[in-house]
Amino acid sequence: MEYTVPPTQHFLDSIVIARDNRSSRSCSLQTLRNNVLVCKYWYNVGISFLYRHVVVLQSKQLFALARVVSNNHGLGEIILSLHLQCYISVSQMATVAMAADSILAATPNLTKFTLVPVMKRPRFLSHDHNHDHEFLRLVALTQNAPSRTTDLHIRINRTLKDTLNLMPAFTYLTTLHLVVIIVENDELPTENLHLAFLEELHITWYWYGRDMNAFSALADTLSLPSLRRLLLTSRALEDVMVFEPLLRKFGHSLHFVSLVRPYMNDRYNFYDFRRPLPLTPLLSMCPELRHLATDTCVPIRMPAHAHLTWVDLWAPRRILDPSEQSAVTLMPHEEKVKLPSLRGVRLLDMSLFPFSGARTPLLIPPDMVGSTESVIWSYSSLDLRHDPGLLYRKRTDDVDDVLAESLEHRL
């Protein structure tokens, strides 16, 4: 499979990085293919590395995989995870849904199925037409896909109520990312939705108008007894009342919370003038919180919290650079002492956000590097460097050295 990659290479779960990294993927996979053709012994060893974790970035590769596992049940038994993240045209929706279902029928040992449909929208159709909802409906009607899907990323364009009504079919979801577009007077969910195994809920919210009753509706209708990670990404987070219903409902069990306003280049609402998010009510509603990720461009004030272990702070690049006069200490010492369990504070380069998104702190945990270590990942679209207390896009060696050496002045 051309876009089947070992798990160590599919590190950042970002469609931008995945699609811009095809050259290195192809080279690595060609090496694997050559290895399995050396002899029968090498085939027996190497074939599991080639098919154990499958990532599909083109629909034609999905169809090829469906044919392969249908004709060779031994290969289907090797597959442990399938990540489907490809463009799907309107005419392909039914065939893609059926192909995915046939693969799941032939992969008895698969434990993780990630579905991230990227719909191609014809220009002549209205933007209000929600092909994502229609594709999800087709998937929900298949025999195997609903009960085998563990991770779902779906775009909801003014169909929040109808889309959530499809969710009971996906009984074993552990991760759900909703990209929601909603306007005033759109129908809100009213039926209770119980997802017994959901551990992570990520909501990216585009709202038009001032009616924010949708968050209250979600809090009233969702039952998520296993939820441990909540990620909210939206400009609407400027208003504390927006996310309060969700935190009040689920905060008692959360170990990770991300609250990020990523729109730094909004010409009418410049990032530099945004006030810090209200952390006192947030932490009071999350007594078991271990890891907090939020954004700031000014020093933050922390309430006392017994269990908070890590704090990730998204910040504009110029604040990370000490050669700029705007460089500031974003978390002063007097704030850290309020957190007796704190192991560290890390700064995240906000220019990374379009590439790796709100899950960056989970994909690259703050304790991944030791106190004297550095790790660099190179992609065609960017170089990513992780120093102790700092994760950022690598530009020039001179700038990198300045950023790394001056960390003590910013934390």
N, C-alpha and C positions, 0 to 999 in steps of 0.2 A: 504494500500500500504506500503510495507516494507520500501521503501526509500522516502516516502512522509514526509516532515518535515515542521514544522511551520517556518515562516520567521525569527524569532529571532534566531533559531539554524543555519540556513543556512546563516551565517554572512559573512565569507570570501569565496568569489567565486573562490575557488581554487580546481582543481581536485585532487591535492595531499591531501589536508586537508579533502575534502569530502570523499575520498575513505578510509582514515585512521581513520575516525570518526564514523564508522558504529556501533560500540558497543553502544555508547551513543545515537545515532539516534534510534537504534532498541529499547532500553529501553524506551525512551521517547514515541515512537510510540505505543509500547505495552501498556503503561499507558493510552494513548488516546483511544486505542481500547477497553481496559477494561472499561473505563468510559462510552463510548457510548453504552455498553452492559448492563449497570446497569438497565435502565428503558427507556421508550419512551421519557420522558422529557430530560434525560441526552443525549439521542441519538440526539434529535433535536438540543440541544445546542452544543454538541461535534463534530458532523459530519462535520460541516463547518470548524472547526479548523483542522480536519484531511485531508480535500480535498481542502481547499481554495488555498493553494500554494503547488504545486506538484513538487518534484524534483526526476527525474528518473536517476539512475546511472547504470542500467542494462537493456539490451534490452528486456529480458523476462518480466520485470516489465512494460515496455511500452506496450507490447502485452496484459498483464493482464489489464492494465488501459483501453485500447481500448475496451476490452470485457465488462468491468464494465460500462463504460459510454454509451455504445451502448444499454445495457440492462436496464439501470437505468438513464433516462434523468434528473431526479432530482439531481443526483450527478454531472452530467456534468454541470449543471447550477451553481453549487457551485464554481467550479474551476475558479479562477481569474488569475492565472499565472501557466505556465508550463515551467520547466527547464529540457531540455533533454541533458544529458551529459554522454553518455555511449559508450562502445566499440561496433563497428559495423564491422562485417566481410564482405568480398566481397559478399558472398552468401546471406547476410541479407539486402543488401542496398535497394532493391526494397520493401521488406516487411516492413522494418522500415519506409520508406518514406510513404507507404500507411497507416500504423498504426498511425503514427503521424497525417496524414491528416484526418483519421476517428475520432480521438480525437478532433481535431479542429472543425470538423463539428458538434460535439455534445456538444461544450462548448461555448454557445452564449455570455456569460459574460466575457470570457477570454480577458484580455487586454495586456498581456505580454507573449510572447512565445520566449524562449531563446533556440537556437539550437547550440550545441557544439559537432559535431560528432568527435569521436576518432576512426579513422580507423585502423583496424587490417590489417597489410600488410603481405601477405605470403612471406616467405623468398625466395622462388624460383622466385618471380617476380622482375623485375627491379625497382630500386628506383625511376626511372623517371616516372613510371606509377602512375598517380595521381588519386587515388580512391576518394579523397575528392571532386575533380571537378566532377567526375561521379555521386557521391551521391548527390551533390548539383543540378546537372542537373535533376536528378530524382525527387528531391523535387520541383524544379521549374515547373515540368510538372503536379504536383498534383493540385487539384481544390482549396483547402483552405490554404495550408501551405504558399505559397508565399505572399499572402496578409495579413496573420496573424502573420508572423514572425517579431518580433520587435528587437531581439538581435541575431546577427549571428557571430560565431567564426569559421573561415574556414582556412585550411592550403592550400597554393598554391605552388605547386612544378613545377616551370617552365611553368605554364599555366596562367600567370597573365592576359594576354589579353583575353583568352577564358573565364576565370572565371568572370572577370568584365563584359563580355558581357551577363552573366546570371543575373546580379544584377537588371536590370530594372523590372524584375518580382517581386522583393521584394520591393514593393512600399512604405511600411510603416516602413521600418527599422529606428530605432532610435540609435542603437549601432552596429558598424561593426568593428570586429577585424580580420585583415588579417595577417597570418603568411606566409611570402613570402620567397621562395627560388628561386633565379634567378642567371643566369650566363650571361656572355657576349653573345651577338647575339640572346638572347631570344626575342620573339616578344613582343613589348610593346603596351599598349592600345592606340587606335587612335580614337575610337568612343566616343562621349560625353555621360557622365553618370550623370543623374540628380536624386538625392535622396533628395526629398523636406523636409523630416522629420528627417534626420540623425543629431543627436546632438553630437555623439561621434565617432571619427575615431581613431582606434588603429592599428598601423603597427609595427609588429615585423619582422625585416629584416635580412635575412641571404644572404649575397651577396658574389659571387666568381668572382674575377677580379676587374678591376678598372672602369668599365663602369657604371656610376651612373645616366644615362639618365632616368631611370625609375621614379625617383622622379619628374623630369621635366614633363614627360609624364603624371603622375598622376595629377599634378597641372594644366596641359593644358586641361585634359579631364573631371575632376570632377567638378560638380556643386553642392555645399552643402550649401544652404542658411541658414540652421538652425544650422550649426556646431558651437559648443561652447567648445568642449573638444578635444584636439589633443594629442595623446600619441605615441611617436616614441621610439622604443627600438632596438638598433643595435650597433655593434662595428663601423659601418660606420659613426656614429655621430661624430667621431674624426674629420671629415672634415666638416667645417661649410657650405660649398657649397652644401652638400647633402640635408639638410632639408630646405635650404633657399627658394626654389621655393614653397613649401607647405606653409611656414609661410608667404611669400609675398602674396600668393593667399588668405589665410584664416585668417591670423593673426589679421585683424581688428575686427573680431567678437569673438575671442577666450577669454574665461574666465579661462580656465585651460590648461596648457601645461606641458607635462612630456617628458623629454629627458634623457634617461638612457642607460648607457653602462654596462650591468650586468655581463660581463664575467671577474670576478676577478682572475680566476685561469689560464688564458691563459699563457702558459709557454713562449711564444715569445713576449708578449705585456703586461707586468705586470701592474696591475691596479695602483700601487703606482706611476708609472712614467707617467701616463696620465695627460695631461694638462687640466685645467678646460675648460668646454665648453664656447664658446664665447657668453656671456649673453647680451652684448651691442646691437648687431644687432638683437638678439632675441626679447628683450623687446621693441626695437624701432619699430618692425613690429607688436607688439601686444599691442596697446595703452590701451585696455580695460581689460588686463590680471589681474586676481584676485589671482590666485593660481599657483605657479611654483614648479615643482618637478624635481630635477636633481641630478647627482651624483658628488662627489668630494672627494679628499683625501688631499687637501690643502686649505688654506683660499681662499674664492672667492671674486671677486670684482664685485660690483653691480653698474650699471648705475642708474641715477635718474629715478623714475617711480611714477606717481601720484596715481595709483590705486592698485598696488600690495599689497595684504593683508596677504597672507601666503606664506612661502617658506619652502618646504620639501627638505632635503638634505640626499640622500642615501650615507652612508659612511661605510668603512670596520669596523668590530667589534673592532679591536685593536685601532682604532682612538676614539671610543666611551669610551674606558676604560682608565680612568685617571691614573691608575697604570702603564700604558705603557708610555715610553718617547715620543712616537709618537703622543700622544694625543695633539690636537691643537684646537685653537679657529677658527672654520670654517667660521664664519661670524662675523668679528670684529664690534665694535660699530660704527666706522666711516663709515661702509658700510650700516648699518641699518638706519642711519639718512638720507640717500638719498631716503628713502621710507616713505613718510609722512603717508601713510595709513596702514603701516605694523602693524599687530596685533601679529605676532609671527613667530619664526623660529623653526622647528622641525627636529631632527635627526632621520633617519630611518636606522635600522640595515640591512646592505646589505645581511646578511645571511637569512633574511626573503624572499628575492626576489624569490627564487625557489618555495616558498609555496604560496605566495599571489600575486606576480607579480606587474606590473607597476600600476595597479589600486588600490594598497594599500592606497594611499592618499585619494582616493574617497570612498573606502569602510570604512576606518577609518579616518574621517576628523580630522584635528588638533584641532578643538574646541570641540571635543567630551568629553574631560575631562576638568574640571576647574583647576584653578591654584594650588589647593592643593589635587587634586583627583588622583586616580590610578585605572585602570581597568585591569583585568587579564582574558584571555580566555585560557582554557585548551583543547588541542587536544591530541590524542595519539602520534602524530608525533612531537609536540612542544607545549610549553607554551608561550603565547604571552602577553606581558605587555605594557600598555600604560600609561606613566607618562606625566606630562606637559612638552612638548618640546622633548619627547623621546619615540620612539616606537621600541621595541627590543624583541629578543628571551630571555625568562627567563631561566637562567641556575641554579645558586645556589643563596641562599639568600644573601650570603656575597657579591657576585659580583653585584647583583641587587641593594643592598643598596649603594654600591660605585658609581654605574652608576647614580642612582637617585640623590644622595646627591651632586654630583660634576657637575651637569648640568651647573651651572653658570660659570664654568671654560672653557666650550666648546662652549658657545653661547654668 
